[in-house]
Amino acid sequence: MTQILIIDDSEEFRATTEEILVDAGYQVAATSSLEEAEPILENSPPDLILCDLVMPVSDDEELKEESGSAVAGAHAIQRISKLKPGVPIVAISGNVPSEALKAIAGFGAVESLEKPFSRDKLLNVVKRLVG
C-alpha cells in the first residue's frame, strides 16, 4: 500500500487531507512538524510527502527567526530531499504567492499545491506522482 506523509502545522488541514487520502486507499501518517516527521522518515520512509511551507521551527537556532515563514518550509523540504532522495515532495501553502510556491522546486519539491485545493486536485497530483 502506498504510504503518504503529511507535514503541516494545521490540525484541521492534516485531518481533512488524511481522511481524503485514506478514503482513496492510501496509508497516511500525519505530523505537525519536521521534527515529528523525522522518525517516520528514518524508520518507515513514505512514497510521497505533502509538506506545508509556512510552519513553526523549534529545533534549528539559525531558522528560529524564520519560524512561520516560507523560508522555514523551504528549509524543511531541502532537508527532507537530502534525507530521502527520490521521495517526491509536494509543497503546500495558502500563505505564499503562487509564483513563490512554484519556485520552491529548487529546494526539492516536485509539485506545488496552493491552499485551498479540491479533493480531486489533491488526488490527481497524488495519483500522478505515486499511482
N, C-alpha and C positions, 0 to 999 in steps of 0.2 A: 504494500500500500504506500502511496506517495505521502511523504511527511512534509508539512509546511510549518515553518516557524514564523510567528508574528511577533515583532518587537515594536511596541507602541505604548506610550505612557497613558493613553486614554482607555480606561477600563471599558467604557461603553463601546468604543471602536473595536477593541480586542474581542469582546463578547459577540458583537454583531458579525464581525468578519469570521470568527471561529465558527459560529453557527452556520453561516453560508457555506463555508468550506467543508465542514463535517457533513452537512446535508447533501453536498455534492460528492461525497465519498472519499474525502481526503482525511488523513490523520493530521491533527493540528496540535501544536504546542504554542502557548502564548505567554509572553513576558512583558514587563513594563520597562525594561532597560537592557542595555547591552550586558551589564554586569550579571543580571539574572539569566541572560541567554547563554553566556559563555559555557556553563556546564553542559547544556544541551548540545551546543556546537562541538564540544570536545567528546562527549560520550555517545551521542546519537545524532550525527550530522543530518540535517534536513535535506530534502531535494530542492527546496525553494525557500527563500527568506523574503518576507514583507517587512520592510524597516521604515519606520517613521523618521522624518528628517529633523523635526523640532522636538527634542527630548531633553530632559534634565540630565546633567552629568554629575556623577557622585564620586568617581574614583580617580579621575585624572586632573591633577592640580593645574596643569597647563590649560585645560579646557574649562575649568570652573567658571570663568567669566563669560564663556560662550554658552553656558547652560541655557537651554530653552531657545537656542538659535539653530539655524540650518548648518552652521559650522560644526556643531556637536554631532548632528546626524551624518554629515559627510564624513567626519572622522570615524564614526561607528561603522559606516558602510566600508570605508577603506580598511579598517581593522578586520572586519568580517571577511572581506575578499582576500586578505592576506592569510587569515586563519584557515579558511576553507575555499581555496581557489577552485573555480569550476562550478561552485554552487551559485545558481543565478539569484541575484538580489533585485528586488523591486523597491525603489524609493517611493515613499508615500508622504504626502503632506497637503494640508489645506491652508497653510500659512506662508507658503513660499510662492513667489511668482512662477508661473508655468515655465518661463524661459530658464529660470534658475534650476527648477526641478529637472528639466531635460538635460541641463549641463552637468548634473551630478554623475552622469555616465563616466566621466573622467576619474571618479573615485571608486568605480567598480560596479555600479548599478547597471543592469542590462535593460531596465524598463523603468518608467515612472508613472505613477497614478496620482492625479490631483483629487483630493477630497472635496466634496463628497463624490463618490462614484457609484454607479449602479451595480447591482448583483451580477448582471450579465457582463458588464465590462470587466469586473474582477475575474469572473470565471473564464472569460475569453483569454485574458492575459495569462492566467494560471495554466489553462489547457495548452496554450501556445508554447509555454516555457517547459512544462513538465508532463503534459499529456493528461 
